[in-house]
Amino acid sequence: MNRESGTFVSGLVGITHFDPREAGLSSETRFAHGVGIGIDYRIANNLSFRLEGRGIGTFLDSSGGIFCSSSKGCAMYADSNLLLQGEVISGLTFRF
């Protein structure tokens, strides 16, 4: 099989699991989705270099606040529906 170099688009549907280590906080699992784009550069018939960038969004349902006191400092408030993450992946692909 003769394979050509080229670009590609990828998609992701899955889950993200949050597991906080602090006492009093519980773990949660949420729906996630993402999209990526990359290149696959053929070095030889069965060897190629692959580079891909991905963006991943996890749906949240959280809220909080910022509360300050003169003796204890401040605590932060957040209201979020989506957590965004990114990653870059590179490596060699060997086909046989």
The 8 nearest C-alpha neighbors of each residue, nearest first, counted from 0:
[[1, 2, 44, 45, 95, 3, 94, 43],
 [0, 2, 44, 3, 45, 43, 41, 4],
 [1, 3, 0, 44, 4, 41, 45, 43],
 [4, 2, 41, 5, 1, 40, 39, 44],
 [5, 3, 40, 41, 39, 2, 6, 38],
 [6, 4, 39, 38, 40, 3, 7, 41],
 [5, 7, 38, 37, 39, 8, 4, 36],
 [6, 8, 37, 36, 38, 9, 5, 39],
 [7, 9, 36, 35, 37, 10, 6, 34],
 [10, 8, 35, 34, 36, 7, 11, 37],
 [9, 11, 34, 33, 35, 12, 8, 32],
 [10, 12, 33, 32, 34, 13, 9, 55],
 [13, 11, 32, 31, 33, 10, 14, 30],
 [12, 14, 31, 30, 32, 11, 15, 29],
 [13, 15, 30, 31, 29, 16, 28, 12],
 [16, 14, 29, 28, 31, 30, 17, 57],
 [15, 17, 28, 27, 18, 29, 14, 26],
 [18, 16, 27, 26, 28, 19, 15, 29],
 [17, 19, 26, 16, 20, 27, 25, 24],
 [20, 18, 21, 26, 24, 17, 25, 22],
 [19, 21, 18, 22, 24, 25, 26, 23],
 [22, 20, 19, 24, 23, 25, 18, 26],
 [23, 21, 24, 20, 25, 19, 26, 18],
 [22, 24, 21, 25, 20, 19, 26, 18],
 [25, 23, 22, 21, 19, 26, 20, 18],
 [24, 26, 27, 23, 19, 18, 22, 20],
 [25, 27, 18, 17, 19, 24, 28, 16],
 [28, 26, 17, 16, 29, 25, 18, 15],
 [27, 29, 16, 15, 17, 14, 26, 30],
 [30, 28, 15, 14, 58, 31, 16, 27],
 [29, 31, 14, 58, 57, 13, 15, 32],
 [32, 30, 57, 14, 13, 56, 12, 15],
 [33, 31, 12, 11, 56, 55, 13, 57],
 [34, 32, 55, 11, 54, 10, 56, 12],
 [33, 35, 10, 54, 53, 9, 11, 55],
 [36, 34, 53, 9, 52, 8, 54, 10],
 [37, 35, 8, 52, 51, 7, 9, 53],
 [36, 38, 51, 7, 50, 6, 52, 8],
 [37, 39, 6, 50, 5, 49, 7, 40],
 [38, 40, 49, 5, 4, 48, 6, 41],
 [41, 39, 4, 48, 47, 38, 49, 42],
 [40, 42, 47, 4, 43, 46, 48, 39],
 [41, 43, 47, 46, 40, 48, 44, 45],
 [42, 44, 46, 45, 41, 47, 2, 40],
 [45, 43, 46, 1, 2, 42, 41, 0],
 [44, 46, 94, 43, 93, 95, 47, 42],
 [47, 45, 93, 43, 42, 92, 44, 41],
 [46, 48, 41, 42, 92, 40, 91, 49],
 [49, 47, 91, 40, 39, 90, 92, 41],
 [48, 50, 39, 90, 89, 38, 91, 40],
 [51, 49, 89, 38, 37, 88, 39, 90],
 [52, 50, 37, 88, 36, 87, 89, 38],
 [51, 53, 87, 35, 36, 86, 37, 88],
 [54, 52, 35, 86, 85, 34, 87, 55],
 [53, 55, 85, 33, 34, 84, 35, 86],
 [56, 54, 33, 84, 32, 83, 85, 53],
 [55, 57, 83, 32, 82, 31, 33, 81],
 [58, 56, 31, 82, 81, 30, 59, 32],
 [57, 59, 81, 80, 30, 31, 29, 82],
 [60, 58, 80, 81, 61, 57, 79, 29],
 [59, 61, 80, 79, 58, 62, 81, 78],
 [62, 60, 79, 78, 59, 80, 63, 77],
 [61, 63, 78, 77, 79, 76, 60, 64],
 [62, 64, 76, 77, 78, 61, 75, 65],
 [76, 65, 63, 75, 77, 66, 62, 74],
 [66, 64, 75, 76, 74, 73, 67, 63],
 [65, 67, 74, 73, 64, 75, 68, 76],
 [68, 66, 73, 72, 74, 65, 69, 71],
 [67, 69, 72, 71, 70, 73, 66, 74],
 [68, 70, 71, 72, 67, 73, 66, 74],
 [69, 71, 68, 72, 67, 73, 66, 74],
 [72, 70, 68, 69, 73, 67, 74, 66],
 [73, 71, 68, 67, 69, 70, 74, 66],
 [74, 72, 67, 66, 68, 65, 75, 71],
 [73, 75, 65, 66, 67, 76, 72, 64],
 [76, 74, 65, 64, 66, 73, 77, 63],
 [64, 77, 75, 63, 65, 74, 62, 78],
 [78, 76, 63, 62, 64, 79, 75, 61],
 [79, 77, 62, 61, 63, 76, 80, 64],
 [80, 78, 61, 81, 62, 77, 59, 60],
 [79, 81, 59, 60, 58, 61, 82, 78],
 [80, 82, 58, 59, 57, 79, 56, 83],
 [81, 83, 57, 56, 58, 84, 59, 80],
 [84, 82, 56, 55, 81, 57, 85, 54],
 [85, 83, 55, 54, 56, 82, 86, 57],
 [86, 84, 54, 53, 55, 83, 87, 52],
 [85, 87, 53, 52, 88, 54, 84, 55],
 [86, 88, 52, 51, 53, 89, 85, 50],
 [89, 87, 51, 50, 52, 86, 90, 49],
 [90, 88, 50, 49, 51, 87, 91, 48],
 [89, 91, 49, 48, 92, 50, 88, 47],
 [90, 92, 48, 47, 49, 93, 46, 89],
 [91, 93, 47, 46, 48, 94, 90, 49],
 [92, 94, 46, 45, 91, 47, 95, 48],
 [95, 93, 45, 46, 92, 44, 47, 91],
 [94, 45, 93, 46, 44, 0, 92, 1]]
